Every structure is written in structure tokens, then in C-alpha cells.
Amino acid sequence: MFLNDTEQETIDKAADNEKVHNTFDYYNQVRLIKNQRIAEKVCKYKDAEKFIISNDLGIEESVWLKNGFKKINCEYYYDWGERKSLKKHIKNIVKKIPFAFAFYQKMKKISISPYGDDVYRAEWNGKKYIFIGRLQRIGYRIGLDLQKDEKEKERLDKKLFYPKSECEYITSIHERTKCIVPDSSEYDVRYIQDGYLPPNYSACDLKYIPKNAQYYSWDVMGSRQFQYHKIPVSVMPFGKKLYMPEPKFPEKVKTILVATSGTGDWTAQKNRSDDDLMVMAFVEVARRLPDVEIIYRAHPTWIFPEHVGVNSINRVAEYFEWTKLSNIHLSSNIPNMKVLSFPRSSLEEDLKKADIVFGEHSVSMIDGAFKNIPFASVNLTDRRDFACGLTELGFPNCKNADDIVDFIKNISDKKYQAKYLESVNRYNKMTDER
């Protein structure tokens, strides 16, 4: 996006704002400018009705209202303003109840750590390692004996930090905002890869890090994205080498798991229409293979309006119901509801049922492979392959419903299996590289 002088000045001011954490104001200004540009183009059409029915997926309501649009509420969308008003209303009610008001006042004084209780410590090669964040995200990849440590949590709360000669502070990429270690050369900070990162994926957000922070990848394949975008990275020295076992090829495929990935306003590389392509492709597969059960697993970010939009999971559930196909459904604990709640079944539960796993660029494919389940990536967009690292190792990449059906039918063929095993061997050889 090319900016005019006024827009560039606005962006520069946002970038220079030292009070803003995680470049929030910078990205917000970009979003406002993007909305204004689009609104101006739409307004050129004289017959435009000028209605706003959603305030998510990157739409900034205030910009469109200034351009003469009117907001209308639709049944399928909830109103963020109403939700905020409801919260304010509840808070006012609580203040009027004597015991509740006392509790409210007490809670206001409590300092809640951004990392909650998730602070762990380990010793390795004569050095401390303090992990901040949810260890369950990537603990299976880390070879340190990390244990919860209240004393280290208290030190962080007091803003007491070890020098880099004594300690390395580590966290996952997705939870790096929880790492409160100051941006000073006195301290050593590492952000660890916590998902499958294709080399051709967007890396803009990965460039905005403190000067004393660097990245750890799981392996050589994980390093490629950082290297492609000229971002310093090293393979995690204390990482576990996870070798892919020989898969258990089913004689007959009974159940497949579709592990979807996240869409977001953070990137133009993948959007909600891509998710729709996946849904429709596997509905077609369900029609062609009525004896195969298809478990469709929505990505966790689908509960956030800023990513896939309001009621995204519900949309898919209603579509599956409309098709009247009994062999395709959402993951067992994903509810058919219109609220922000996501008590979904664990990945392990879904994998136990699956003979094959399909995914876009989801690490769930690899997780399935570690449990002896063959997998294939899916790219229906005619754009660049997000699973290119795996595709280059020889793993199947499906570009349409025909490819998906062929993979399901061919997985019992001995020649096909031999070719797949070659890919597994290449993956394991890559795991040993440093």
C-alpha cells in the first residue's frame, strides 16, 4: 500500500510513539488508513446503499460512519458496543451491592501478572532458564526440566531480572507479550517457534522485537522462514529431536481429521473465503465418500471476530447441517452456539479417531504424524503453498477435491506408501541437521 505525504506522516508519528507497547498504535493507524481508502472507492459508486452490518474482520466502524454509512444490526452479528455497555451496566450493579462493592474495590488493588502463574525455571549447562507463558504450547519440544517456580514469579513481579551471564528468559512467539524483561543489553531473551512456520509466510510482525531478543526455531525447516526474511535465528540448543515414526497405513480409511488454520486481519495472505473453499471441498469429499467420516476441526482463532468473523464456527455447523450429509461434522466438543466460547475437544481426542490428517499449514498435521498417522497438506487457493517446507520433503499436497479423494484411496497402495516413507526419512534426516 503506497501512502501519500499526510498518511505517511501519521504512520511515522505512530511508529515514534514510545508509550505504545507492541506497535498497537502503528498498526491501528494503518488499519484506519486502509478503511478510509476502501470507503472512498466504495463511495464513488452512486448506487451504493451505504450500510454497515459488521464491525470485525478489520472494518473500522468510525471511518465508515464518517463517510455517510449507517449501521444496522443483523441477527448473525452481535454488537460490540452493546457488549461493552452490558459490561459497564454489570459493573454499576456490582458497585451498588455492599459486599460486592468491597470485593470489587479489593480486586482493583490486586496487581495481576500478565503471565498469570505460568513461570517456570530450569538449569542447563550451568545457566538458569526462565520460561514465561503456557508451557503446554511447546513444552513437548523443549528438552529442559522446567518446573513452576513461585520465587521466580515473585522476582518478575518485583521487576528483578538476572543478567545474561546467569540466565536466559524464554517464551513462545505467540506469548511474547507476556515477557516483561526490559529491552536492555544486560538481559538475554529468546522467542521460540510454536507452530509450523512456512518460509513464504508473512514475517512483518516477527521483525518488531526488542533489541535484546532473538529467535529459536525447532529445526532447520523452522529456521527457513526467519532466514528468508533476513531475521536472525538459531536452532533451539536444548530442543528435543522429534523423529517421525513410520505411519500406520490403514487398509481402509474410515475417519479423517481436517485441521484448519487461522485466518486473520493480520494478513492479506489468507482470508475467510479460503476457509470457505476448505469447507466446500471437504463437503464434496463427503458426498463422494459416504463411508468415510470427516471430523472438521476449527482453528482456535475462529472464536475471535477480528480473525474469521462473528459466528464463524456456527456458520460451518449450519452449513454441514444444511447439506444433510451425516458423515461430516465439527470436532466433538465444538458447540453450535452464537457466543464467544470454545470448549473444544483436545487435539489428542480427535487424533485418536483419525486414520488420516489433512491440514493447510497447521502443525496438527505433524502432531498427527508423530502418532503414526499419515497426513497431507491442502492448498485450494492457486496461491503459494504454505506447507512448502513439507511439500519439498515429498509429503502430499492436495490442490482440489480430486487430490484429496485420490490421497484417501491411494493410501493403502504399497507403491504409494513406499513413496510416502521416503518423505518421512527426509524429514528425520532434516531433524538431525543443525
C-alpha positions as CSV (number, residue, x, y, z in Angstrom):
1,M,0.0,0.0,0.0
2,F,1.5,3.3,-1.1
3,L,0.9,6.3,1.2
4,N,0.6,10.0,0.4
5,D,2.5,12.5,2.5
6,T,-0.2,13.1,5.1
7,E,-0.7,9.4,5.6
8,Q,3.0,8.7,5.9
9,E,3.3,11.5,8.5
10,T,0.5,9.9,10.5
11,I,2.2,6.5,10.3
12,D,5.6,7.9,11.3
13,K,4.2,9.6,14.4
14,A,2.6,6.3,15.4
15,A,5.9,4.5,14.9
16,D,7.8,7.0,17.0
17,N,5.3,6.8,19.9
18,E,7.4,5.3,22.7
19,K,4.3,5.0,25.0
20,V,2.7,2.3,22.8
21,H,3.5,-1.3,23.5
22,N,3.8,-3.9,20.7
23,T,3.3,-1.3,17.9
24,F,-0.5,-1.3,18.6
25,D,-0.9,2.3,17.6
26,Y,1.2,1.8,14.4
27,Y,-1.0,-1.0,13.2
28,N,-4.2,0.8,14.2
29,Q,-3.2,3.8,12.1
30,V,-2.5,1.5,9.1
31,R,-6.0,0.0,9.6
32,L,-7.7,3.4,9.7
33,I,-6.0,4.5,6.5
34,K,-6.8,1.2,4.8
35,N,-10.5,1.6,5.8
36,Q,-10.6,5.2,4.5
37,R,-9.0,4.2,1.2
38,I,-11.7,1.5,0.7
39,A,-14.5,3.7,1.9
40,E,-13.5,6.4,-0.7
41,K,-13.6,3.8,-3.5
42,V,-17.0,2.5,-2.5
43,C,-18.4,6.0,-2.3
44,K,-17.6,6.5,-5.9
45,Y,-20.4,4.2,-6.8
46,K,-23.6,6.4,-6.8
47,D,-25.9,3.4,-6.2
48,A,-24.1,2.3,-3.0
49,E,-26.6,1.7,-0.2
50,K,-24.0,2.6,2.5
51,F,-24.9,0.2,5.3
52,I,-22.6,-1.3,7.9
53,I,-23.6,-4.7,9.2
54,S,-20.3,-5.8,10.9
55,N,-17.6,-4.3,12.9
56,D,-15.0,-7.1,12.7
57,L,-12.5,-8.5,10.2
58,G,-10.6,-5.2,10.1
59,I,-13.6,-3.0,9.5
60,E,-13.3,0.2,11.5
61,E,-16.9,1.4,12.1
62,S,-16.0,5.0,12.9
63,V,-14.4,5.6,9.5
64,W,-17.4,4.3,7.6
65,L,-19.8,6.4,9.7
66,K,-17.8,9.5,8.8
67,N,-18.3,8.6,5.1
68,G,-22.1,8.6,5.4
69,F,-22.7,4.9,6.1
70,K,-25.5,3.8,8.5
71,K,-25.2,0.9,10.9
72,I,-27.8,-1.8,11.0
73,N,-27.9,-4.8,13.3
74,C,-28.3,-8.2,11.8
75,E,-29.2,-11.4,13.6
76,Y,-26.0,-13.1,12.6
77,Y,-23.8,-10.4,14.1
78,Y,-23.6,-9.1,17.7
79,D,-22.9,-5.6,18.6
80,W,-19.5,-4.8,20.3
81,G,-21.0,-1.6,21.7
82,E,-23.8,-3.4,23.3
83,R,-21.4,-5.9,24.9
84,K,-19.3,-3.0,26.3
85,S,-22.4,-1.3,27.6
86,L,-23.5,-4.5,29.2
87,K,-20.2,-4.9,31.0
88,K,-20.5,-1.3,32.2
89,H,-24.0,-1.9,33.4
90,I,-23.0,-5.0,35.4
91,K,-20.1,-3.1,36.9
92,N,-22.6,-0.4,38.1
93,I,-24.9,-3.0,39.6
94,V,-22.0,-4.6,41.5
95,K,-21.0,-1.3,42.9
96,K,-24.4,-0.9,44.5
97,I,-24.2,-4.2,46.4
98,P,-22.3,-3.6,49.7
99,F,-20.3,-6.9,49.9
100,A,-19.8,-7.0,46.1
101,F,-18.5,-3.4,46.1
102,A,-16.0,-4.2,48.8
103,F,-14.8,-7.2,46.8
104,Y,-14.6,-5.0,43.7
105,Q,-12.5,-2.4,45.4
106,K,-10.2,-5.1,46.7
107,M,-9.8,-6.7,43.3
108,K,-8.9,-3.3,41.8
109,K,-5.8,-3.1,44.1
110,I,-4.5,-6.6,43.2
111,S,-1.8,-6.5,40.6
112,I,-2.4,-9.3,38.1
113,S,0.7,-10.5,36.3
114,P,0.4,-10.6,32.5
115,Y,1.8,-14.2,32.6
116,G,-0.5,-15.4,35.4
117,D,1.0,-18.4,37.2
118,D,2.9,-19.5,34.2
119,V,6.6,-19.0,35.2
120,Y,9.0,-22.0,35.1
121,R,12.6,-22.5,35.8
122,A,15.3,-25.0,34.8
123,E,19.1,-25.3,35.0
124,W,21.1,-26.4,32.0
125,N,24.8,-26.2,31.3
126,G,25.4,-24.1,34.4
127,K,22.8,-21.5,33.4
128,K,19.2,-20.6,34.5
129,Y,16.4,-20.7,32.0
130,I,13.2,-18.9,33.0
131,F,10.2,-19.8,30.8
132,I,7.3,-17.3,30.8
133,G,3.9,-18.4,29.3
134,R,1.8,-21.5,28.8
135,L,4.3,-24.4,28.6
136,Q,1.7,-26.7,27.1
137,R,2.0,-24.8,23.8
138,I,5.6,-26.0,23.2
139,G,6.8,-28.0,26.2
140,Y,7.0,-31.2,24.2
141,R,9.6,-29.5,22.0
142,I,11.8,-28.3,24.9
143,G,14.4,-30.6,26.5
144,L,14.7,-28.7,29.7
145,D,13.3,-29.9,33.0
146,L,11.1,-26.9,33.5
147,Q,9.2,-26.7,36.8
148,K,6.8,-24.0,38.1
149,D,8.7,-21.6,40.4
150,E,6.8,-19.2,42.6
151,K,10.1,-17.4,43.7
152,E,10.9,-16.6,40.1
153,K,7.4,-15.3,39.6
154,E,7.8,-13.0,42.6
155,R,11.1,-11.8,41.1
156,L,9.3,-10.9,37.9
157,D,6.5,-9.2,39.8
158,K,9.1,-7.1,41.5
159,K,10.9,-6.4,38.2
160,L,14.1,-8.1,39.3
161,F,15.9,-9.7,36.4
162,Y,19.1,-11.9,36.1
163,P,21.9,-10.7,33.9
164,K,22.5,-12.6,30.6
165,S,25.6,-14.2,32.1
166,E,23.4,-16.1,34.5
167,C,20.0,-16.5,32.8
168,E,18.2,-16.8,29.5
169,Y,14.5,-15.8,29.5
170,I,12.4,-17.8,27.0
171,T,8.8,-17.8,25.9
172,S,6.8,-18.8,22.8
173,I,6.4,-16.5,19.8
174,H,2.6,-16.2,20.3
175,E,3.0,-15.3,24.0
176,R,6.0,-12.9,23.7
177,T,3.9,-10.0,25.1
178,K,4.0,-11.8,28.4
179,C,7.7,-11.5,28.6
180,I,8.3,-8.3,30.6
181,V,12.1,-8.4,30.6
182,P,13.4,-4.9,29.8
183,D,14.9,-4.2,26.4
184,S,18.4,-3.9,27.7
185,S,21.7,-5.5,26.6
186,E,22.0,-6.7,30.2
187,Y,19.4,-9.4,29.7
188,D,19.1,-12.3,27.3
189,V,15.6,-13.1,25.8
190,R,14.6,-15.8,23.3
191,Y,11.3,-16.3,21.5
192,I,10.6,-19.9,20.5
193,Q,8.8,-21.1,17.4
194,D,5.5,-22.6,18.4
195,G,3.8,-23.6,15.2
196,Y,4.6,-24.7,11.7
197,L,6.1,-21.6,10.0
198,P,6.3,-21.8,6.2
199,P,9.2,-19.9,4.6
200,N,6.9,-17.9,2.4
201,Y,4.7,-16.8,5.3
202,S,4.3,-13.1,6.3
203,A,7.1,-12.1,8.8
204,C,6.3,-8.4,9.4
205,D,5.3,-8.9,13.0
206,L,8.4,-11.0,13.7
207,K,10.6,-8.0,12.9
208,Y,9.1,-5.9,15.7
209,I,11.0,-7.3,18.7
210,P,13.2,-5.8,21.4
211,K,16.9,-5.4,20.6
212,N,17.9,-8.0,23.2
213,A,15.5,-10.6,21.9
214,Q,16.3,-13.3,19.3
215,Y,14.5,-16.3,17.9
216,Y,14.9,-20.1,18.4
217,S,13.5,-22.5,15.8
218,W,12.6,-26.1,16.3
219,D,14.8,-27.3,13.4
220,V,16.3,-26.4,10.1
221,M,12.9,-26.3,8.4
222,G,11.6,-23.9,11.0
223,S,14.6,-21.7,10.6
224,R,13.9,-21.1,6.9
225,Q,11.1,-18.6,7.4
226,F,13.4,-16.4,9.5
227,Q,16.3,-16.8,7.1
228,Y,14.0,-16.0,4.1
229,H,13.1,-12.6,5.7
230,K,16.7,-12.0,6.9
231,I,15.8,-12.3,10.6
232,P,18.5,-13.8,12.9
233,V,17.6,-17.2,14.2
234,S,19.3,-20.3,15.7
235,V,18.0,-23.8,16.2
236,M,17.0,-24.3,19.9
237,P,20.1,-25.9,21.5
238,F,18.0,-27.6,24.2
239,G,15.3,-28.7,21.8
240,K,14.1,-32.3,21.6
241,K,14.8,-34.1,18.3
242,L,11.4,-35.4,17.4
243,Y,11.7,-38.1,14.7
244,M,8.7,-39.0,12.7
245,P,7.8,-42.7,13.2
246,E,6.7,-45.0,10.4
247,P,3.0,-44.4,9.8
248,K,0.3,-46.9,10.3
249,F,-1.3,-47.1,6.8
250,P,-4.9,-48.0,7.1
251,E,-6.2,-50.9,4.9
252,K,-9.4,-48.9,4.6
253,V,-9.9,-45.3,5.6
254,K,-12.8,-44.9,8.0
255,T,-12.2,-41.5,9.6
256,I,-10.2,-38.4,8.5
257,L,-9.4,-35.3,10.6
258,V,-9.3,-31.9,8.9
259,A,-7.2,-29.5,11.0
260,T,-7.9,-26.0,9.7
261,S,-5.6,-23.0,10.2
262,G,-6.2,-19.4,11.4
263,T,-7.4,-16.6,9.2
264,G,-6.9,-13.0,10.4
265,D,-7.0,-9.3,9.8
266,W,-3.2,-9.5,10.4
267,T,-2.6,-10.8,6.9
268,A,-3.9,-10.5,3.4
269,Q,-2.3,-13.9,2.5
270,K,-5.3,-15.9,3.8
271,N,-8.9,-14.8,4.3
272,R,-12.3,-16.1,5.1
273,S,-13.1,-17.2,1.5
274,D,-10.1,-19.5,1.8
275,D,-11.8,-21.1,4.8
276,D,-15.0,-21.4,2.8
277,L,-13.0,-23.2,0.0
278,M,-11.8,-25.8,2.5
279,V,-15.3,-26.3,3.9
280,M,-16.8,-26.8,0.5
281,A,-14.0,-29.1,-0.7
282,F,-14.5,-31.5,2.2
283,V,-18.3,-31.4,1.8
284,E,-17.7,-32.6,-1.8
285,V,-15.3,-35.3,-0.4
286,A,-18.1,-36.3,2.0
287,R,-20.5,-36.7,-0.9
288,R,-18.1,-38.8,-2.9
289,L,-17.0,-41.0,0.0
290,P,-20.1,-41.6,2.1
291,D,-18.4,-44.3,4.1
292,V,-15.7,-42.0,5.4
293,E,-16.4,-39.9,8.5
294,I,-14.9,-36.4,8.3
295,I,-14.1,-34.6,11.5
296,Y,-13.7,-30.9,10.8
297,R,-11.6,-29.1,13.4
298,A,-12.0,-25.3,13.6
299,H,-8.8,-23.4,14.5
300,P,-8.9,-21.7,18.0
301,T,-8.7,-18.2,16.4
302,W,-12.1,-18.8,14.9
303,I,-13.7,-17.6,18.1
304,F,-12.2,-14.1,17.6
305,P,-14.2,-11.7,15.5
306,E,-11.0,-9.9,14.4
307,H,-9.9,-13.1,12.7
308,V,-12.5,-15.1,10.9
309,G,-15.6,-13.0,11.9
310,V,-18.6,-13.4,14.2
311,N,-20.2,-16.8,14.5
312,S,-17.7,-18.4,12.1
313,I,-17.9,-21.8,13.8
314,N,-21.7,-21.6,13.9
315,R,-21.7,-20.8,10.1
316,V,-19.9,-24.0,9.3
317,A,-22.1,-26.1,11.7
318,E,-25.2,-24.7,10.0
319,Y,-23.8,-25.4,6.5
320,F,-23.0,-29.0,7.4
321,E,-26.5,-29.4,8.8
322,W,-27.9,-27.9,5.6
323,T,-26.1,-30.4,3.4
324,K,-27.8,-33.3,5.2
325,L,-24.6,-35.3,5.0
326,S,-24.3,-37.5,8.0
327,N,-20.6,-38.2,7.6
328,I,-19.1,-34.7,8.1
329,H,-19.3,-32.7,11.3
330,L,-17.4,-30.4,13.6
331,S,-15.0,-31.7,16.2
332,S,-17.0,-33.3,19.1
333,N,-16.9,-30.5,21.7
334,I,-17.2,-27.5,19.5
335,P,-20.6,-26.1,20.3
336,N,-23.2,-24.9,17.9
337,M,-23.7,-21.5,19.5
338,K,-23.5,-17.8,18.9
339,V,-21.3,-16.7,21.8
340,L,-17.6,-16.3,22.3
341,S,-17.0,-19.7,23.9
342,F,-14.8,-22.5,22.8
343,P,-14.8,-25.6,25.0
344,R,-13.4,-27.8,22.2
345,S,-12.2,-31.3,22.4
346,S,-8.4,-31.8,22.7
347,L,-6.4,-32.5,19.6
348,E,-5.4,-35.8,21.1
349,E,-9.0,-36.9,21.3
350,D,-9.5,-36.1,17.6
351,L,-6.3,-37.8,16.5
352,K,-7.3,-41.0,18.3
353,K,-10.2,-41.3,15.9
354,A,-8.3,-40.4,12.7
355,D,-6.8,-42.7,10.0
356,I,-5.5,-39.6,8.1
357,V,-5.0,-35.9,8.9
358,F,-5.4,-33.1,6.4
359,G,-4.4,-29.5,7.0
360,E,-3.4,-26.2,5.4
361,H,-0.3,-25.1,7.3
362,S,-1.3,-26.5,10.7
363,V,1.3,-28.1,13.0
364,S,-1.5,-30.5,13.8
365,M,-0.5,-32.4,10.7
366,I,2.9,-33.0,12.1
367,D,1.5,-33.8,15.5
368,G,-0.6,-36.5,13.8
369,A,2.5,-37.8,12.1
370,F,4.2,-38.3,15.4
371,K,1.3,-40.5,16.4
372,N,1.9,-42.7,13.3
373,I,-0.9,-41.1,11.3
374,P,-0.3,-40.3,7.6
375,F,-1.1,-36.7,6.5
376,A,-1.5,-34.4,3.5
377,S,-1.5,-30.7,3.3
378,V,-4.2,-28.8,1.4
379,N,-4.0,-25.6,-0.7
380,L,-7.1,-24.8,-2.7
381,T,-6.3,-21.2,-3.5
382,D,-3.9,-21.3,-6.5
383,R,-1.6,-19.2,-4.5
384,R,1.7,-20.0,-2.9
385,D,2.0,-23.2,-0.9
386,F,2.0,-22.5,2.9
387,A,3.1,-26.1,3.5
388,C,6.0,-25.7,1.1
389,G,8.6,-27.0,3.6
390,L,6.7,-30.3,3.9
391,T,5.8,-30.4,0.2
392,E,9.5,-30.1,-0.7
393,L,10.3,-33.1,1.5
394,G,7.8,-35.0,-0.7
395,F,4.7,-35.1,1.5
396,P,1.4,-34.9,-0.5
397,N,-0.1,-31.5,-1.2
398,C,-3.7,-31.5,-2.4
399,K,-4.9,-28.7,-4.6
400,N,-8.6,-29.7,-5.1
401,A,-11.2,-32.2,-4.0
402,D,-9.9,-34.8,-6.6
403,D,-6.5,-34.8,-5.0
404,I,-8.0,-35.3,-1.5
405,V,-10.1,-38.2,-2.7
406,D,-7.0,-39.7,-4.5
407,F,-4.9,-39.5,-1.4
408,I,-7.6,-41.3,0.7
409,K,-7.9,-44.0,-2.0
410,N,-4.2,-44.4,-2.6
411,I,-3.0,-44.6,1.0
412,S,-3.5,-48.4,1.0
413,D,-1.4,-48.8,-2.2
414,K,2.1,-50.3,-1.5
415,K,3.9,-48.2,-4.0
416,Y,2.2,-45.0,-2.7
417,Q,3.2,-46.0,0.8
418,A,6.8,-46.5,-0.2
419,K,7.0,-43.0,-1.7
420,Y,5.4,-41.6,1.5
421,L,8.1,-43.4,3.6
422,E,10.8,-41.6,1.6
423,S,9.3,-38.3,2.7
424,V,9.4,-39.5,6.4
425,N,13.0,-40.4,6.0
426,R,13.9,-37.0,4.6
427,Y,12.0,-35.3,7.5
428,N,14.0,-37.3,10.0
429,K,17.3,-36.5,8.2
430,M,16.4,-32.8,8.4
431,T,15.7,-33.2,12.1
432,D,19.4,-34.1,12.7
433,E,20.7,-31.1,10.8
434,R,21.8,-28.0,12.7
